[in-house]
Amino acid sequence: MSQIWNLVADIGGTNARFAAVLSGQLESDFQFFHSVEEYPRFENLIAILLDEIATVTGWTTPPQSVCFAVACPADTDIISFTNSHWVFSKVELKADLGCESLFIINDFEAVAHGITELSDNDLVQVGGQSPVKNKAIGILGAGTGLGVAGLIPFDGGYHVVDTEGGHADYAPIDDLQSAVVNCLRAEYGRVSLERLLSGKGLLNIYSALCRLEDVPLLYSTPAEIVQAALDNSDAKALQTLSMFCEGIGAAAGNLALTFGAKGGIYIAGGVIPRFQEFFLSSEFRCKFEDKGRFVHYLSTIPVFIVVRENLGLLGAAKKLAQF
């Protein structure tokens, strides 16, 4: 069946999410999920995906416009993912898809676009007051990696600041965090925010804490660490999750200072919603505000946890709607 449609995607280090969207719409009933590790090459997935979409939708024409949000820098022809083995060329991808226009954007640029479409039901506020109109917004989120972006609203529109802020240096705020960073520095050389504040970061914190006290590592996945912490069945897992929340708080506070984010800080990503209640009762907000002479400056800034699913897909579709 001939149909004018668009294709959007949110592609991280672990999962690739796609949606076939009718032209002019942001939401889609046709979503497709694939695991990155199942496909040695990105091109293998694209061929399978197009067949899958045709089978499910009956749409036999190529997509008119495509926007892929990718977890890596997106400003060169060759796209090489930071936390996965996938590599592709924009020129070759456009030919493979047969589309008229192709946009490749950073995944947290897509998240920023998506945030402009959220309602109060999509958010959980963690302290602060109301956002200040037309003031900068900071966005960060932990998944396989750590994404960071900014949003500058103005009357009638907004501008997205896409960044690689997740790869800025991790700044420890107490002696234990310093010891963990030193332990990881021996392994990695340089320790970025992402080394601790991500799904893989939970493993890094846990393994470092265990090595520092010479205790055995009982868990090998972030999910196992989180569950043990939530069950209160393992002291090291609990210490790991607490340090993670404190680190997110400190990083979010730094982001608020850097952007002057009186419009609020938004926390997206797939990690924190898995332990939302723990996060809300953690030292996150305390560490967010704990900036010496600027405690008062930060105390009024609201922080929002985004609970809306597939925000990257929504943002990618919003990006297409602007053209």
C-alpha positions in Angstrom: 0.0 0.0 0.0 1.3 3.4 -0.9 1.6 5.7 2.1 3.5 8.8 3.1 5.3 7.9 6.3 8.4 8.8 8.3 10.9 6.7 10.2 12.4 7.7 13.6 14.7 5.9 15.9 16.4 6.2 19.3 19.6 4.1 19.2 21.6 3.6 22.3 24.4 1.3 23.3 22.1 -1.6 24.3 18.7 -1.1 22.5 17.5 0.3 19.2 14.0 1.6 19.1 12.2 2.5 15.9 8.8 3.9 15.0 7.0 4.2 11.7 5.1 7.5 11.9 2.5 8.9 9.5 3.6 12.2 8.0 2.7 15.1 10.3 2.3 13.0 13.4 4.5 12.7 16.5 3.0 9.5 18.0 3.0 6.1 16.4 1.2 2.8 16.8 4.0 1.0 15.0 7.1 0.6 17.2 9.9 -1.9 16.8 12.6 -2.9 19.3 15.9 -4.6 18.7 18.9 -5.6 20.8 22.1 -4.1 19.5 24.2 -7.1 20.4 22.1 -9.4 18.1 23.3 -7.6 15.0 27.0 -7.6 14.1 26.5 -4.8 11.6 24.0 -1.9 11.6 23.2 -2.6 7.9 21.9 -6.1 8.9 19.3 -4.6 11.1 18.1 -2.0 8.6 17.3 -4.6 6.0 15.3 -6.6 8.5 13.6 -3.5 9.9 12.3 -2.4 6.5 10.8 -5.8 5.9 9.3 -5.9 9.3 7.7 -2.5 8.9 6.2 -3.5 5.5 4.8 -6.7 7.0 3.2 -5.0 10.0 1.9 -1.8 8.3 1.4 -2.8 4.7 3.3 0.3 3.6 5.5 -0.7 0.6 7.0 2.7 -0.2 10.2 3.9 1.4 10.0 6.4 4.3 9.8 10.0 3.1 11.9 11.4 5.9 14.1 9.7 8.6 15.5 11.0 11.9 17.8 8.7 13.9 18.9 9.7 17.3 22.2 8.1 18.1 24.3 7.8 21.3 27.4 9.4 20.0 28.6 12.5 18.1 26.4 13.0 15.0 28.2 15.7 13.0 30.3 13.5 10.6 29.4 11.2 7.8 30.7 8.2 9.7 28.7 7.5 12.8 30.6 5.4 15.3 28.7 4.5 18.5 30.5 5.2 21.8 29.2 2.2 23.7 28.5 -0.4 21.0 30.2 -1.9 18.0 27.9 -0.3 15.4 29.3 2.0 12.7 27.5 3.4 9.6 27.8 6.0 6.9 25.0 8.6 6.6 25.4 8.6 2.8 25.1 4.8 2.6 22.2 4.7 5.1 20.2 7.2 3.1 20.7 5.0 0.0 19.7 1.9 1.9 16.5 3.5 3.2 15.5 5.1 0.0 14.3 8.2 1.8 14.2 11.8 0.6 15.7 13.3 3.6 17.8 11.9 6.5 18.7 13.6 9.8 21.1 12.0 12.3 21.1 13.7 15.7 22.6 13.1 19.1 20.3 11.0 21.3 20.0 13.7 23.9 19.2 16.3 21.3 16.2 14.1 20.7 15.4 13.9 24.4 15.5 17.7 24.5 13.1 18.0 21.7 10.8 15.4 23.4 10.8 17.3 26.7 9.0 20.2 25.0 6.0 17.8 24.5 5.7 16.6 28.1 2.8 17.1 30.4 2.8 17.2 34.2 1.8 13.5 34.2 5.1 12.7 32.5 7.2 14.2 35.3 8.0 13.7 39.0 9.4 16.8 40.7 12.3 16.5 43.2 12.5 19.7 45.2 12.8 23.3 44.1 10.1 25.7 43.1 8.5 26.4 39.7 10.5 26.7 36.5 11.3 30.3 35.4 9.9 31.1 32.0 12.4 31.4 29.1 15.4 30.4 31.3 17.8 27.6 30.3 16.9 24.0 31.0 19.5 21.3 31.7 19.0 17.6 30.8 20.9 14.6 31.8 20.2 10.9 31.9 21.8 7.6 32.6 21.4 4.6 30.4 24.1 2.5 28.9 26.1 5.8 28.9 25.4 9.3 30.3 23.7 11.9 28.1 23.7 15.6 28.6 22.0 18.4 26.7 20.6 21.9 27.2 17.4 23.6 26.1 17.1 27.4 25.6 13.5 28.4 25.4 12.2 31.7 24.1 8.9 33.2 23.2 7.7 31.2 20.2 10.4 28.5 20.1 13.5 27.0 21.6 17.0 26.0 20.8 18.7 22.7 21.7 22.3 22.6 22.8 23.6 19.1 22.1 26.7 18.2 24.1 29.0 15.3 25.0 28.9 16.4 28.7 28.7 12.8 29.9 32.4 12.5 29.0 33.5 15.5 31.2 35.7 14.6 34.2 34.0 13.1 37.2 34.6 15.3 40.3 34.5 13.4 43.5 32.9 15.2 46.5 34.2 13.2 49.4 37.0 10.9 50.4 35.2 7.6 49.5 34.4 8.9 46.0 38.0 10.0 45.6 39.1 6.5 46.5 36.7 5.0 44.0 37.9 7.4 41.3 41.6 6.5 42.0 40.8 2.8 41.8 39.1 3.3 38.5 41.8 5.6 37.2 44.3 2.7 37.6 42.1 0.8 35.2 40.9 3.4 32.7 43.5 6.2 33.0 40.9 8.9 32.9 37.6 8.8 34.7 34.6 10.6 33.1 31.2 11.1 34.5 29.9 8.2 32.4 32.4 5.8 34.1 30.3 6.1 37.3 26.9 7.6 36.4 25.5 5.0 34.0 24.4 1.4 33.9 28.0 0.4 33.4 28.9 2.9 36.0 27.0 1.1 38.7 29.2 -1.9 38.0 32.3 0.3 38.1 31.3 1.8 41.5 30.5 -1.7 42.9 33.7 -3.3 41.7 35.8 -0.5 43.0 34.1 -0.5 46.5 34.7 -4.3 46.7 38.4 -4.0 45.7 38.9 -1.2 48.2 37.8 -3.4 51.1 39.0 -6.7 49.5 35.6 -8.3 49.5 34.4 -10.7 46.8 32.2 -9.4 43.9 28.9 -11.2 44.1 27.1 -9.4 41.2 28.0 -9.1 37.6 25.1 -6.9 36.2 23.7 -3.5 37.1 20.2 -5.1 37.6 21.6 -7.5 40.2 23.3 -4.7 42.1 20.1 -2.6 42.1 17.9 -5.5 43.2 20.3 -6.3 46.1 20.2 -2.7 47.2 16.4 -2.4 47.0 16.1 -5.7 49.0 18.6 -4.3 51.5 20.3 -7.6 51.3 23.9 -6.5 50.5 25.8 -3.6 52.1 28.1 -3.0 49.1 25.2 -2.9 46.7 23.4 -0.5 48.9 26.5 1.7 49.2 26.9 1.5 45.4 23.4 2.7 44.7 23.6 5.5 47.3 26.9 6.7 45.8 25.4 6.7 42.3 22.4 8.8 43.4 24.8 11.3 45.2 26.9 11.5 42.1 23.9 12.2 39.9 23.0 14.9 42.3 26.4 16.6 42.2 26.5 16.3 38.4 23.0 17.7 38.1 23.9 20.7 40.3 27.0 21.4 38.3 24.9 21.3 35.1 22.4 23.8 36.7 25.3 26.1 37.5 26.9 25.8 34.1 23.7 26.5 32.1 22.1 28.8 34.7 19.2 26.4 34.5 16.5 28.3 36.3 14.1 26.6 33.9 14.8 23.3 35.7 16.9 20.2 35.4 15.3 17.1 33.7 16.6 13.6 34.4 15.8 11.2 31.6 17.3 7.8 30.7 16.3 4.3 31.5 18.3 3.6 34.7 16.8 5.8 37.4 13.1 5.0 36.9 14.0 1.4 37.9 14.6 2.6 41.4 12.6 5.8 41.6 11.5 5.5 45.2 15.0 4.8 46.4 16.3 7.8 44.3 13.7 10.1 45.8 14.7 9.2 49.4 18.4 9.3 48.6 20.9 12.2 49.1 20.4 13.3 45.5 18.7 16.6 46.3 21.1 17.3 49.1 24.1 16.8 46.8 22.4 18.8 44.1 22.2 21.9 46.3 25.5 21.3 48.2 27.6 23.9 46.3 28.9 26.2 49.0 28.1 29.8 48.5 25.5 28.9 45.8 23.2 26.7 47.9 20.5 29.4 47.7 20.9 29.8 44.0 20.2 26.0 43.5 17.6 25.6 46.2 14.9 27.1 44.0 15.7 25.2 40.8 13.3 22.3 40.2 14.5 18.9 39.2 12.1 16.6 37.3 12.4 12.9 36.7 11.0 12.0 33.3 8.7 9.0 33.5 7.5 9.1 29.9 8.6 6.1 27.9 10.2 6.4 24.5 11.1 10.0 24.9 13.8 9.7 22.3 11.4 8.6 19.6 9.0 11.4 20.5 11.9 13.9 20.2 13.1 12.5 16.9 9.6 12.9 15.4 9.4 16.4 16.8 12.7 17.2 15.0 11.2 16.0 11.7 8.1 18.1 12.4 10.3 21.2 12.3 11.2 20.7 8.7 
